[in-house]
Amino acid sequence: MTEKEPSPSLKDLDARLRRAHERRPDQDTEEDQGPNRDSIGAGLGFALRIGIELVAALAIGVGIGYLLDRWLGTAPWLMVVFFFLGSAAGFLNVYRAVSGYGYAAGYRRDSDREKKGSQRESSPDSDPGSR
């Protein structure tokens, strides 16, 4: 079989593709290469966490209210009260997760805690023996 010489338009296309490939940033560079699997997975995991926290808080609140209603014979009042308490707890958890607050007492952001920790280490007043 004989190979045909590619037409001039194919040679031109090949040359343009090579130039475009040379201008393309390497995979090792820090330039933005679009969304990667890690960021997509992290976003999906965060959304799943938000949904689970809302549903779990509501289910626990309704469950406690239902059990107390059956035990005390006050149906449906305690279930309604604990439904609202559970929904408030769920929204509080979602707010803390979205705004970056942790579950520690005081509701300080993790970044604020790190800043205060580094200030304590660098300040001379932080020596426990000097008090």
N, C-alpha and C positions, 0 to 999 in steps of 0.2 A: 504494500500500500504506500502511496505517496502522500506526504503531508502537504497540505496547501498552505501557502503563505497567508497569514492573517491579513484581513483587509486593513486599510489605513485607519478606518474609524475604530477598529478594535485596538490597534496600536495606540491610538490617541486616548481611548478609554483606559487602557492599561496604564499609560503614563499618568493620567489624572488620578487614578486610584492609588498609584504608588505615592504621588505627592501628598494626597490627602492622608494616607496612612502614616507618612513621615511627620506630618503636622499634628497628628493625634497624640495627646499626652499618654505617657506610659501608665500602666496600671499601678506602678509603685509611687507615683506622684501624689501630692496632697490635694490636687485640684478636685473640684466637685465633679464626680462622675455619675451623679444621679442617685436615686435611692438604692440602697443595698439591702440584702436580705436581713441583716441585723437590725437596721432601723425599722423596717417593715414589721419584723417580728416583735420588736420592742413596743411599737405602737399598738399592735394587735393584742399583745399581752397586757398592756396598760388598760385598753378598752375592756378586755375580759375581766380584769381585776375590778374595774369600776362597776360593771354589771353584777358581778358576783357579790360585791360588798353591799349593793343596794338590796338585792334579792335576799341575801342572808339576813340582813338586819330586819327586813320586814317579816321574814319567816320566823325568826326567833321571837320578835315582838308579838306576832299573832299567836304563835305557839304558847308562849307564857300566858298571854291573856286568855286563851282558850282553856288551858289547864286550870288557871285560877278561877275562871267562871264555872267550870265543872265542879271544882272542889268547894267553892263558896256558894254556888247557886245564884250567881248574879248575872247570868247571861243577858245580853251580849255586852254589857257595859265595860267590863275589864278588857275584853278583847278589843273593843274600839279604842280604849285608852292606850293599851299597849301597841296597837297598830300605829297610832300617831307617834308614840315614843320610839318605836322601831324605825319608822320612816324618818324621824328627826335624827336618830343615830346613824342611819344609812347616808343621809345627806351630809351630815357632819363628816363622816369618813370620806365621802367623795370630795368634799371641799378640802379636807386636809391632804388628800392624795394629789389633787389637781394643783393646789397652791404650793406644794412642796414641804408641808409640815409633816413631821414624823409622828410616831405614836407616843413619844416621851412626854412627860409632864411639862407643862409650861408652854407647849405649842411653839417652840422656837424652830426656825428653819435649820436644816442641817448645815447650810453654808454659814449661818450666823454662829452656830455652835463651833464650827471649825475656826472662824475668825477669832472668837473670844478665847478659844483654847490656845491659839498661837500668840495672842496678846498676853495671856497669863504666863506663858513660857518665857517671853522676852522681857516682861516687866520685873523690876527688882522687888516689888511688893509681893510677888507670888511665892516667895520662900516661906514654907510653913514654919520654919524654925524662928523666923523673925517676929512672930506674933506673940 
